[in-house]
Amino acid sequence: MAQKTFSFKEKIHLKEVQNHYMSYEEGQMLRYIGKNEKIQVNTRTYKWDQNDMKNYFYQTDSVVDYKKSRVINTSDFNFKSSKLYGDILMEGDKLFFYPQLEKKEDQSYDQFIKDNIFFFHIPERSSVDVHYSSWHFGMLTLPLKVYFKSRSDSIKNNVVLDTNINVMFGKKWGIKRYYNAPGTKDDRISTKSWSANIILGISKVELDKFNTTPSIGNVKTNVTNFSYGLAVGYQLNKFGFFVATGIDTPLTATGKIWNFCNQPWIGLGIGLGFW
């Protein structure tokens, strides 16, 4: 059973290729270094000037010597899984990976994870791709709906163009790209992903003589409609394009004479993910 040590929403999936964990297909190999592999470096300089006498004061820090890092070879350790899961965080030119801990009788795996730092190096003006998955929540609008059935004898006017708002919750899988762009702090991450979602929404339906059975004649009225269904989407960063299917159920007794009450539909829409 996995130990609950994660703090980030997204999970990274590394695949083993010839005894090495790759960032993505033919990408970089995961590297590691012991947390105690450190060197002393000068990190700050203080200048003092009195009577043209210059004195410099240095502050030294103990930092990990990443130059001594090595590539993980799974044949040398107790790494028996074809995939490795964990969290990831970018700092400077390194993409740090935090593998998932496991509770096993053999504690050598967990101890190795705790004793070392794992990362991918991202040279300047380059990027690293990784597989990722996460739960997400967002908003979805479906301006186009096509109904398959109708309560009337025909299904004329079964295409509905209207505004509506739906909430979506689901799981997404895709590729996350981390950039090391000089002089840029923002827009250093981009994602491409597919998602499967549950959707719930509220919209307004106008009833008239053309979409009711029995017909309400020349009277027009609006009813509140509840929608529920499923949606599959392709997302670029937070924005996505979706294909959805579901059922509309008016929330009033009058709405039951709507031709498409409780009838299945398919729709196209766009969405925005909040997390």
DOZAZA-972965 format. One line per 5 residues: their letters; for each residue x, y, z of C-alpha. Coordinates in pm, 1 decimal. Example, Ala and Ser with C-alpha at 12.3 -4.5 7.8 and 13.67 -1.06 7.14 Angstrom:
<pts>
AS) 1230.0 -450.0 780.0 ~ 1367.0 -106.0 714.0 $
</pts>
This chain:
<pts>
MAQKT) 0.0 0.0 0.0 ~ 139.2 340.3 -99.1 ~ 242.0 569.7 181.9 ~ 55.8 901.9 183.1 ~ 342.8 1144.8 135.4 $
FSFKE) 223.0 1354.9 -158.7 ~ 152.2 1725.0 -149.3 ~ 93.3 1804.1 -517.3 ~ -220.3 1738.5 -722.5 ~ -43.4 1589.0 -1022.2 $
KIHLK) 132.0 1254.5 -1039.2 ~ 420.6 1185.7 -1274.2 ~ 463.0 847.5 -1443.3 ~ 813.3 738.4 -1545.3 ~ 852.7 430.7 -1763.9 $
EVQNH) 1145.4 190.9 -1734.0 ~ 1342.3 146.5 -2056.5 ~ 1643.2 -86.6 -2054.1 ~ 1696.9 -55.4 -1676.9 ~ 1656.4 324.3 -1678.5 $
YMSYE) 1361.9 549.1 -1596.3 ~ 1294.9 787.0 -1883.4 ~ 1123.6 1124.8 -1862.8 ~ 928.9 1052.4 -2182.7 ~ 1002.2 795.2 -2454.1 $
EGQML) 1342.5 900.5 -2590.5 ~ 1381.3 1173.3 -2330.4 ~ 1624.9 1209.3 -2043.1 ~ 1715.5 941.7 -1792.1 ~ 1640.1 997.6 -1424.2 $
RYIGK) 1948.9 1089.7 -1220.5 ~ 2014.9 1071.2 -847.1 ~ 2265.4 1188.7 -588.9 ~ 2298.9 1134.7 -215.0 ~ 2168.5 1411.4 8.0 $
NEKIQ) 2501.4 1413.9 192.6 ~ 2708.3 1469.9 -123.7 ~ 2773.7 1835.8 -46.1 ~ 3036.6 2100.5 -106.1 ~ 3102.4 2443.0 48.2 $
VNTRT) 3039.0 2741.3 -180.8 ~ 3054.6 3120.0 -142.2 ~ 2702.3 3249.2 -177.2 ~ 2721.6 3613.2 -66.2 ~ 2984.4 3885.2 -66.6 $
YKWDQ) 2984.2 4186.5 166.7 ~ 3199.3 4491.4 94.0 ~ 3325.5 4730.8 361.4 ~ 3514.4 5046.6 266.9 ~ 3682.1 5272.3 524.4 $
NDMKN) 3965.1 5516.9 442.0 ~ 4003.3 5349.7 102.1 ~ 4057.9 5013.9 272.1 ~ 3843.5 4749.4 108.1 ~ 3747.3 4435.2 294.9 $
YFYQT) 3532.1 4153.8 165.5 ~ 3332.7 3912.4 374.7 ~ 3202.4 3585.7 238.7 ~ 2915.8 3371.5 354.8 ~ 2953.6 3003.6 273.4 $
DSVVD) 2675.3 2750.0 240.8 ~ 2671.9 2374.7 216.6 ~ 2499.0 2266.9 -107.1 ~ 2451.3 1939.0 -290.2 ~ 2721.5 1869.8 -548.8 $
YKKSR) 2503.9 1776.8 -844.5 ~ 2809.3 1720.5 -1063.5 ~ 2851.4 1387.2 -884.9 ~ 2503.5 1265.6 -977.4 ~ 2453.4 933.9 -1155.5 $
VINTS) 2189.3 775.1 -1376.2 ~ 1964.6 521.2 -1202.5 ~ 2023.9 165.1 -1317.0 ~ 1734.8 -45.2 -1187.7 ~ 1943.2 -362.8 -1200.9 $
DFNFK) 2157.5 -221.7 -918.4 ~ 1865.0 -156.1 -680.3 ~ 1538.3 -306.0 -563.5 ~ 1334.6 -131.6 -833.8 ~ 1108.5 -402.7 -968.7 $
SSKLY) 824.4 -194.1 -1112.6 ~ 807.1 -113.6 -1483.8 ~ 672.9 231.6 -1386.4 ~ 766.3 482.7 -1119.5 ~ 515.9 729.9 -977.7 $
GDILM) 569.0 1048.3 -782.7 ~ 554.5 1426.9 -757.5 ~ 764.7 1674.8 -950.0 ~ 885.3 2030.2 -895.9 ~ 1096.0 2258.0 -1116.0 $
EGDKL) 1365.9 2477.7 -962.3 ~ 1617.0 2656.2 -1183.4 ~ 1760.3 2415.5 -1440.5 ~ 1647.9 2101.6 -1254.9 ~ 1326.5 1908.5 -1249.6 $
FFYPQ) 1314.2 1736.6 -911.1 ~ 1125.9 1407.8 -885.0 ~ 990.3 1270.7 -556.3 ~ 920.3 896.9 -597.3 ~ 636.0 733.1 -415.2 $
LEKKE) 731.9 545.3 -99.1 ~ 605.7 191.1 -43.9 ~ 547.9 -15.3 266.4 ~ 721.9 -347.0 211.0 ~ 904.0 -599.5 422.7 $
DQSYD) 1221.2 -505.0 238.5 ~ 1282.6 -143.3 343.2 ~ 1586.3 -93.9 116.0 ~ 1370.4 66.9 -154.6 ~ 1219.2 329.1 76.3 $
QFIKD) 1554.7 394.2 239.2 ~ 1714.8 453.4 -98.9 ~ 1437.8 702.3 -184.8 ~ 1483.8 887.7 144.7 ~ 1863.8 905.0 118.5 $
NIFFF) 1882.8 1048.0 -233.5 ~ 1768.5 1336.0 -451.7 ~ 1620.7 1251.4 -793.9 ~ 1606.5 1490.7 -1085.2 ~ 1628.1 1562.6 -1458.1 $
HIPER) 1869.2 1830.8 -1574.1 ~ 1719.8 2082.3 -1819.8 ~ 1993.5 2262.4 -2015.4 ~ 1930.6 2625.9 -2104.6 ~ 1702.3 2674.4 -2408.1 $
SSVDV) 1569.4 2319.6 -2384.8 ~ 1279.1 2131.2 -2229.1 ~ 1184.6 1800.1 -2069.6 ~ 856.0 1613.4 -2125.0 ~ 696.1 1383.6 -1866.8 $
HYSSW) 377.6 1176.3 -1851.4 ~ 134.9 1297.3 -1584.9 ~ -216.8 1243.2 -1454.1 ~ -439.5 1435.4 -1214.2 ~ -794.8 1492.6 -1099.2 $
HFGML) -936.2 1821.4 -1219.8 ~ -1236.9 2051.2 -1186.7 ~ -1362.2 2315.3 -1426.5 ~ -1643.8 2483.8 -1619.9 ~ -1785.8 2367.7 -1952.2 $
TLPLK) -2026.0 2528.1 -2197.9 ~ -2203.1 2330.4 -2472.1 ~ -2346.5 2580.9 -2724.2 ~ -2439.4 2299.3 -2966.5 ~ -2663.1 2005.0 -2876.8 $
VYFKS) -2819.6 1748.3 -3109.7 ~ -3106.1 1537.8 -2967.4 ~ -3152.7 1179.0 -3084.9 ~ -3518.0 1137.9 -2988.8 ~ -3830.6 1346.7 -2941.7 $
RSDSI) -4165.5 1311.1 -2763.9 ~ -4337.8 1427.4 -3082.7 ~ -4400.9 1216.4 -3391.2 ~ -4096.9 1369.6 -3563.6 ~ -3762.7 1503.2 -3448.8 $
KNNVV) -3766.7 1828.0 -3641.2 ~ -3564.5 2111.5 -3493.8 ~ -3353.9 1866.7 -3292.1 ~ -3045.9 2094.0 -3310.8 ~ -3033.9 2343.3 -3025.1 $
LDTNI) -2797.0 2642.0 -3018.8 ~ -2802.1 2806.3 -2678.2 ~ -2583.5 2919.9 -2391.2 ~ -2543.8 2701.0 -2084.3 ~ -2299.7 2649.4 -1800.7 $
NVMFG) -2188.2 2311.3 -1667.8 ~ -1941.2 2206.0 -1403.2 ~ -1710.9 1915.3 -1479.1 ~ -1506.2 1686.7 -1261.2 ~ -1283.3 1409.7 -1385.8 $
KKWGI) -941.6 1262.5 -1453.3 ~ -691.8 1376.8 -1712.6 ~ -381.5 1215.2 -1860.3 ~ -120.8 1372.6 -2080.6 ~ 220.9 1525.3 -2137.0 $
KRYYN) 364.5 1808.3 -1929.4 ~ 656.5 2004.2 -2077.8 ~ 899.4 2201.9 -1858.8 ~ 1105.2 2477.6 -2025.7 ~ 1435.2 2628.1 -1920.6 $
APGTK) 1405.0 2961.2 -2098.7 ~ 1664.6 3226.9 -2003.7 ~ 1522.5 3540.6 -1847.6 ~ 1172.5 3392.3 -1820.9 ~ 1002.0 3306.4 -1493.6 $
DDRIS) 646.5 3265.0 -1625.1 ~ 506.9 3027.2 -1887.3 ~ 773.2 2766.8 -1817.4 ~ 523.7 2480.9 -1817.4 ~ 277.1 2365.4 -2084.1 $
TKSWS) 43.5 2066.9 -2092.8 ~ -143.0 1858.0 -2347.6 ~ -393.5 1611.2 -2208.9 ~ -707.8 1406.1 -2259.4 ~ -975.7 1399.1 -1992.1 $
ANIIL) -1286.0 1198.0 -1900.1 ~ -1543.9 1391.0 -1697.9 ~ -1879.1 1387.9 -1524.5 ~ -2077.0 1702.3 -1608.3 ~ -2368.9 1874.6 -1433.1 $
GISKV) -2537.3 2190.8 -1549.2 ~ -2830.5 2431.2 -1538.6 ~ -2977.7 2611.3 -1838.5 ~ -3290.9 2791.8 -1954.5 ~ -3529.6 2638.7 -2209.4 $
ELDKF) -3788.7 2846.1 -2394.6 ~ -4109.4 2652.5 -2464.9 ~ -4327.6 2740.7 -2764.9 ~ -4567.8 2574.4 -3006.5 ~ -4280.7 2426.8 -3209.7 $
NTTPS) -4108.3 2229.1 -2933.1 ~ -4390.9 2111.2 -2707.4 ~ -4625.6 1809.8 -2715.2 ~ -4908.2 1880.4 -2664.4 ~ -4849.3 2224.7 -2812.0 $
IGNVK) -4888.8 2524.8 -2583.7 ~ -5006.9 2732.4 -2880.5 ~ -4890.7 3090.9 -2915.0 ~ -4780.6 3111.3 -2551.8 ~ -4409.4 3124.6 -2474.9 $
TNVTN) -4255.2 3045.5 -2139.8 ~ -3913.7 2967.7 -1993.0 ~ -3833.1 2671.2 -1769.9 ~ -3519.1 2575.0 -1579.2 ~ -3343.9 2268.0 -1715.8 $
FSYGL) -3101.4 2033.4 -1538.0 ~ -2837.8 1854.7 -1749.3 ~ -2615.8 1562.2 -1657.0 ~ -2384.6 1342.6 -1858.0 ~ -2030.6 1255.9 -1958.0 $
AVGYQ) -1769.3 1449.0 -2154.8 ~ -1438.1 1363.7 -2317.1 ~ -1198.4 1646.7 -2394.2 ~ -861.0 1739.7 -2537.5 ~ -695.7 2017.7 -2337.2 $
LNKFG) -411.1 2259.6 -2403.8 ~ -304.0 2393.3 -2065.0 ~ -632.7 2495.6 -1896.0 ~ -848.3 2529.3 -2208.6 ~ -1007.6 2237.1 -2388.5 $
FFVAT) -1246.2 2116.4 -2657.4 ~ -1507.4 1860.1 -2556.2 ~ -1755.4 1608.7 -2693.4 ~ -2034.0 1531.8 -2446.7 ~ -2345.0 1320.4 -2417.3 $
GIDTP) -2622.0 1333.1 -2160.5 ~ -2986.0 1394.6 -2076.4 ~ -3182.9 1714.7 -2005.0 ~ -3452.9 1713.2 -1737.1 ~ -3670.7 2025.6 -1687.2 $
LTATG) -3729.9 2102.5 -1319.8 ~ -4094.6 2212.0 -1352.6 ~ -4415.8 2028.3 -1439.9 ~ -4460.9 2253.0 -1744.5 ~ -4123.2 2144.9 -1875.0 $
KIWNF) -4241.2 1785.9 -1913.8 ~ -4422.4 1877.5 -2235.2 ~ -4093.9 1984.2 -2393.9 ~ -4021.5 1754.3 -2686.7 ~ -3671.7 1674.5 -2563.6 $
CNQPW) -3753.9 1619.0 -2196.8 ~ -3537.8 1328.8 -2069.6 ~ -3413.3 1257.2 -2423.4 ~ -3044.7 1177.5 -2497.9 ~ -2823.7 1426.7 -2678.5 $
IGLGI) -2468.6 1474.2 -2804.3 ~ -2296.3 1810.8 -2784.2 ~ -1981.1 2005.6 -2863.6 ~ -1826.3 2259.4 -2630.5 ~ -1530.3 2437.0 -2478.4 $
GLGFW) -1411.9 2428.4 -2120.6 ~ -1177.5 2582.6 -1866.9 ~ -1005.1 2386.9 -1591.9 ~ -950.6 2553.8 -1255.2 ~ -729.2 2276.5 -1111.3 $
</pts>
